[in-house]
Amino acid sequence: MNARIDVVLEDVLRLSAEERSAVAAALIDSLETSDESSVAEAWRAELLRRRADLRAGVVQGGPWPEVRARMSAM
């Protein structure tokens, strides 16, 4: 990633889980084209499912540095 993305990401990660979910959905919607509407809808459904799991305590979030390190190791 570049420095600009890092700054934006740091700002977004300071938001509440619900606000981050809304940002994620908006970003996915912004990438949608008419041919990709079903893909965007599938991602939206997945985001809503994950948010519901987080709110219900089915899953727990983790600190961004740990998540980022795990992602980088993949």
C-alpha positions in Angstrom: 0.0 0.0 0.0 1.0 3.6 -0.3 1.2 6.3 2.4 -2.1 7.9 1.4 -3.9 4.6 1.7 -2.3 3.9 5.0 -3.5 7.3 6.4 -7.0 6.7 5.2 -7.0 3.2 6.5 -5.8 4.4 9.9 -8.6 7.0 10.0 -11.3 4.4 9.0 -10.0 1.9 11.6 -10.7 4.5 14.4 -14.4 4.3 13.5 -16.9 2.1 15.2 -17.6 -1.4 13.8 -20.9 -0.2 12.4 -19.3 2.8 10.7 -16.5 0.7 9.3 -19.1 -1.7 7.9 -20.8 1.2 6.2 -17.5 2.4 4.7 -16.8 -1.1 3.4 -20.2 -1.4 1.8 -19.8 2.1 0.2 -16.4 1.2 -1.2 -17.7 -2.0 -2.7 -20.7 -0.2 -4.1 -18.3 2.4 -5.7 -16.6 -0.4 -7.6 -19.8 -1.8 -9.0 -20.6 -1.7 -12.7 -23.9 -2.9 -14.2 -22.3 -6.2 -15.1 -21.0 -6.7 -11.6 -24.2 -5.9 -9.7 -24.7 -9.5 -8.6 -21.1 -9.7 -7.3 -21.5 -6.4 -5.4 -24.8 -7.7 -3.9 -23.1 -10.9 -2.8 -20.3 -8.9 -1.1 -22.9 -6.7 0.5 -24.7 -9.7 1.9 -21.4 -11.1 3.2 -20.6 -7.8 4.9 -24.0 -7.7 6.5 -23.6 -11.3 7.7 -20.2 -10.6 9.2 -21.5 -7.5 10.9 -24.4 -9.5 12.4 -21.9 -12.1 13.6 -19.7 -9.5 15.2 -22.7 -7.8 16.9 -24.0 -11.2 18.1 -20.7 -12.1 19.6 -20.3 -15.1 17.3 -16.9 -13.7 16.2 -14.5 -11.2 17.7 -12.5 -8.5 16.0 -8.8 -8.2 16.5 -6.3 -5.4 16.7 -5.4 -4.1 13.2 -1.6 -4.7 13.7 -2.2 -8.4 14.4 -4.7 -8.8 11.5 -2.4 -7.0 9.2 0.6 -9.2 10.2 -1.5 -12.3 9.6 -2.5 -11.0 6.2 1.0 -10.1 5.3 2.2 -13.6 6.2 -0.2 -15.2 3.8 
